[in-house]
């Protein structure tokens, strides 16, 4: 059981790393950091397409990683 959980944890961790690296940056350069923050805070733009899929996949993999890590510690 422990070997199976460790294998699943490793696969989930690698998947999480890959998905995070595939995501595009939220802003480009210093000018994007200054003006982009207010736009993200007050703007109502939703992520579309591949960015949305990667964002949701990141959330799912992070939750799965957390649960698997707790199960590995317990068993």
Rosetta blueprint (number, residue, H / E / L):
1 X L
2 X H
3 X H
4 X H
5 X H
6 X H
7 X H
8 X H
9 X H
10 X H
11 X H
12 X H
13 X H
14 X H
15 X H
16 X H
17 X H
18 X H
19 X H
20 X H
21 X H
22 X H
23 X L
24 X L
25 X L
26 X L
27 X L
28 X L
29 X H
30 X H
31 X H
32 X H
33 X H
34 X H
35 X H
36 X H
37 X H
38 X H
39 X H
40 X H
41 X H
42 X H
43 X L
44 X L
45 X L
46 X L
47 X L
48 X L
49 X L
50 X H
51 X H
52 X H
53 X H
54 X H
55 X H
56 X H
57 X H
58 X H
59 X H
60 X H
61 X H
62 X H
63 X H
64 X H
65 X H
66 X H
67 X H
68 X H
69 X H
70 X H
71 X H
72 X H
73 X H
74 X H
75 X L
